[in-house]
């Protein structure tokens, strides 16, 4: 069985790599990918993903660049900071 990266590392990886060649990705897309990859795990909840995003933002690895409202829900757009991009080099592409 192939092991997965810790969820917080995977979220940072998604933000650093962006969405479709862009340097940003929105919270809706992050949740979609995380639920697809980690959906069968107990930790895979909206609240947990939100907490990981807040923690990454608090330590300066990502920044929230805009917020929009879609279907009555806030959707944040995130980008990696310079420090976040440096840290990406320390994260393996895949867990072993």
Buried (B, 14 or more C-beta within 10 A) or exposed (E): EEEEBEBBBBBBBBBBEBBEEEBBBBBBBBBEBBBEBBEEEEEBBEEBBBEBBEEBBEEEBBBEEEEEEEEEEEBBBBBBBEEBBEBBEEBEEEEE
